Amino acid sequence: MKKIRLTLYRWAGEWGGFKVKIPCGECTITKDIIQDVLENELKELDVEIEIKDWLSHWWEPVLKGGYHAPIVMVEGKVVSQGEALNRGILIKSLIREAVKNENIEGNVIFGKETCPCCLKAKALMKGHGIDYTYKNVIKDSASLHRMIPQVKKIIGKKTPVTLPQIWLEGKYIGGYEELEKHLKKQNKTK
């Protein structure tokens, strides 16, 4: 997985004779949210964080459309500005960047606990002796934001994503019915 560049511009620094030594509260909250997300939700991502004082570097974010601190940029694109960072926006932006050129490997079921087809898919995999990783997209927002772009690039941007979404040996299968057909077809060829 490639390193992702994240830059936080906070309301501090100096420009001309104007100096701000203590960053604003929302800038500090934004920094804390970034650290918490990276420590607790997206540990597997390689993110390089750079914190800059907006007054000392104001022209950098302005050239990209960022003018009101706190400004958060992921790979040079403004993802949030002017208020404390929404952690969902940060997670979505980082995951979107991480999965751009990455494919899902192994046997994976993305689903949710209350989904009957998800339960059937898990039972079917178990019945066929297939080891798999289960990703709960409701409890783990990183899994949701990882699954959606992967599925959308296969099924199209306008097609709704349903659950479960299944990969076998890194190959996209689809939902429960597609899994069932795939396994029946495999058993006939053996």
C-alpha positions as CSV (number, residue, x, y, z in Angstrom):
1,M,0.0,0.0,0.0
2,K,1.4,3.4,-0.9
3,K,2.1,6.2,1.5
4,I,-0.7,8.8,1.7
5,R,0.1,12.4,2.3
6,L,-2.2,14.3,4.7
7,T,-1.6,18.0,5.5
8,L,-3.3,20.0,8.2
9,Y,-3.1,23.8,8.0
10,R,-4.0,25.3,11.4
11,W,-4.7,28.9,12.3
12,A,-1.3,29.8,13.6
13,G,2.0,31.2,12.4
14,E,3.0,34.6,11.1
15,W,2.6,36.7,8.1
16,G,4.0,40.2,7.9
17,G,3.8,41.7,11.4
18,F,0.8,39.5,12.4
19,K,1.6,36.5,14.6
20,V,-0.6,33.8,16.1
21,K,1.3,31.5,18.5
22,I,-1.6,29.3,19.8
23,P,-3.6,27.4,17.2
24,C,-7.4,27.7,17.4
25,G,-9.5,25.2,19.3
26,E,-11.0,23.7,16.1
27,C,-7.5,23.2,14.7
28,T,-6.5,21.3,17.8
29,I,-9.6,19.2,17.7
30,T,-9.0,18.4,14.0
31,K,-5.4,17.3,14.8
32,D,-6.7,15.1,17.6
33,I,-9.4,13.5,15.3
34,I,-6.8,12.8,12.7
35,Q,-4.5,11.1,15.3
36,D,-7.5,9.1,16.8
37,V,-8.7,7.9,13.3
38,L,-5.2,6.7,12.4
39,E,-4.5,5.0,15.7
40,N,-7.9,3.3,16.1
41,E,-9.7,2.9,12.8
42,L,-7.1,3.0,10.0
43,K,-4.0,1.5,11.6
44,E,-3.2,-0.4,8.4
45,L,-2.8,2.7,6.3
46,D,0.6,4.4,5.8
47,V,-0.2,8.0,6.3
48,E,2.4,10.8,6.4
49,I,1.0,13.7,8.4
50,E,2.3,17.3,8.0
51,I,1.1,20.1,10.2
52,K,1.6,23.6,8.9
53,D,0.8,27.0,10.3
54,W,-1.7,28.6,7.9
55,L,-0.4,32.1,8.2
56,S,3.1,31.1,7.3
57,H,2.0,29.0,4.3
58,W,-1.3,30.6,3.3
59,W,-0.6,30.4,-0.4
60,E,-0.3,26.6,-0.5
61,P,-3.9,25.7,0.4
62,V,-5.3,28.8,-1.4
63,L,-3.9,27.5,-4.7
64,K,-6.0,24.4,-4.1
65,G,-9.2,26.2,-2.9
66,G,-8.5,26.1,0.8
67,Y,-8.8,29.5,2.5
68,H,-10.2,28.9,6.1
69,A,-8.3,27.0,8.7
70,P,-8.4,24.3,9.8
71,I,-7.8,23.0,6.3
72,V,-7.2,19.3,5.8
73,M,-5.7,18.1,2.5
74,V,-5.3,14.5,1.4
75,E,-2.8,14.1,-1.5
76,G,-3.1,17.8,-2.3
77,K,-6.9,17.9,-2.4
78,V,-8.9,19.9,0.2
79,V,-11.2,17.5,2.0
80,S,-12.3,19.8,4.9
81,Q,-12.0,23.4,5.9
82,G,-13.4,26.0,8.2
83,E,-14.6,23.8,11.0
84,A,-13.6,20.9,13.1
85,L,-13.0,17.8,10.9
86,N,-15.7,15.3,10.4
87,R,-14.1,11.9,11.0
88,G,-16.3,10.2,8.4
89,I,-15.0,12.6,5.7
90,L,-11.4,11.9,6.8
91,I,-12.0,8.1,6.7
92,K,-13.7,8.2,3.3
93,S,-10.9,10.4,1.8
94,L,-8.1,8.2,3.1
95,I,-9.7,4.9,2.1
96,R,-10.6,6.3,-1.3
97,E,-6.9,7.2,-1.8
98,A,-5.7,3.9,-0.4
99,V,-7.8,1.7,-2.7
100,K,-7.3,3.6,-5.9
101,N,-4.9,1.0,-7.3
102,E,-5.4,-1.8,-4.8
103,N,-7.5,-4.9,-5.2
104,I,-9.1,-7.0,-2.5
105,E,-7.1,-10.2,-1.9
106,G,-8.2,-13.6,-0.6
107,N,-11.7,-14.7,0.4
108,V,-13.7,-11.8,1.9
109,I,-17.4,-11.2,2.7
110,F,-18.5,-7.6,3.3
111,G,-21.8,-7.7,5.1
112,K,-23.9,-6.8,8.2
113,E,-25.3,-8.8,11.1
114,T,-28.9,-8.3,10.3
115,C,-28.6,-9.3,6.6
116,P,-30.2,-12.7,5.9
117,C,-28.2,-13.1,2.6
118,C,-25.0,-12.3,4.5
119,L,-25.7,-15.1,7.0
120,K,-26.5,-17.5,4.2
121,A,-23.2,-16.6,2.4
122,K,-21.2,-17.2,5.6
123,A,-22.9,-20.6,6.1
124,L,-22.3,-21.5,2.5
125,M,-18.6,-20.7,2.7
126,K,-18.3,-22.6,5.9
127,G,-20.2,-25.6,4.4
128,H,-17.8,-25.7,1.5
129,G,-14.8,-25.5,3.9
130,I,-13.7,-22.1,2.6
131,D,-11.8,-19.9,5.1
132,Y,-12.8,-16.2,4.7
133,T,-12.5,-12.8,6.4
134,Y,-15.8,-11.2,7.4
135,K,-16.0,-7.4,7.3
136,N,-18.9,-5.8,9.1
137,V,-19.6,-2.6,7.1
138,I,-21.9,-1.2,9.8
139,K,-19.5,-1.5,12.8
140,D,-16.3,-0.8,10.8
141,S,-16.7,2.3,8.6
142,A,-13.2,1.7,7.1
143,S,-14.6,-1.6,5.6
144,L,-17.6,0.2,4.2
145,H,-15.5,2.9,2.6
146,R,-13.1,0.3,1.3
147,M,-15.8,-2.0,-0.2
148,I,-17.9,0.7,-2.0
149,P,-15.2,2.0,-4.4
150,Q,-14.1,-1.5,-5.2
151,V,-17.6,-2.6,-6.0
152,K,-18.5,0.6,-7.9
153,K,-15.6,0.2,-10.3
154,I,-17.0,-3.2,-11.2
155,I,-20.8,-2.7,-11.2
156,G,-20.8,1.0,-12.2
157,K,-21.3,4.2,-10.3
158,K,-25.1,4.4,-10.7
159,T,-25.8,0.8,-9.7
160,P,-26.8,0.4,-6.0
161,V,-24.5,-1.6,-3.8
162,T,-26.2,-4.4,-1.9
163,L,-25.0,-6.8,0.8
164,P,-23.2,-9.1,0.9
165,Q,-20.3,-8.4,-1.4
166,I,-18.0,-11.3,-1.9
167,W,-14.5,-12.0,-3.2
168,L,-13.0,-15.5,-3.6
169,E,-9.3,-15.7,-4.1
170,G,-9.2,-12.0,-4.9
171,K,-11.8,-12.4,-7.7
172,Y,-15.1,-10.4,-7.3
173,I,-18.0,-12.8,-7.1
174,G,-21.0,-10.5,-6.2
175,G,-23.7,-11.3,-3.7
176,Y,-25.1,-14.5,-2.2
177,E,-26.9,-15.7,-5.3
178,E,-23.7,-15.3,-7.4
179,L,-21.7,-17.1,-4.7
180,E,-24.1,-20.0,-4.8
181,K,-24.0,-20.2,-8.6
182,H,-20.2,-19.9,-8.6
183,L,-19.8,-22.8,-6.1
184,K,-22.3,-25.0,-7.9
185,K,-20.4,-24.4,-11.2
186,Q,-17.0,-25.2,-9.4
187,N,-18.4,-28.4,-8.0
188,K,-19.6,-29.6,-11.5
189,T,-16.2,-29.1,-13.0
190,K,-14.4,-31.1,-10.3
